Amino acid sequence: QVQLVESGGGLVQSGGSLILSCTASGSIFTIYDIYDMGWFRQAPGKQRELVARITRSGSTNYADSVKGRFTISRDNAKNTVYLQMNSLKFEDTAVYYCNADILRRNFWGQGTQVTVSS
């Protein structure tokens, strides 16, 4: 069984910062079985979209809307991926989902709400 557990969401004012974290846990995989990890988000009435993704070696890609404001990183020893979000905007309000490729399968976290007040 594999679980992705997210934390760090909340309410923040426009221009503020938050950091999200997501840890993969389970007894059937090792750190060498986790490949790409990333963050997606879904705002009310909109489709889920990619925010940022990072490979095991550390290569990253970002949605254009967050480039220069968000930074994704990971700690392979802790099976954890982070999303540092700076200069938050009202339009960043969404449920943020962690995503990971583990043992050649794709897994999702339960989601964490990020609300940016204007």
Buried (B, 14 or more C-beta within 10 A) or exposed (E): EBEBBBEBBEEBEBEBEBBBBBBBEBEEBEEEBBBBBBBBBBBEEEEBEBBBBBBBEEEBEBBEEBEEBBBBBBEBEEBBBBBBBBEBBEEBBBBBBBBBBBEEEEBEBEBBEBBBEE
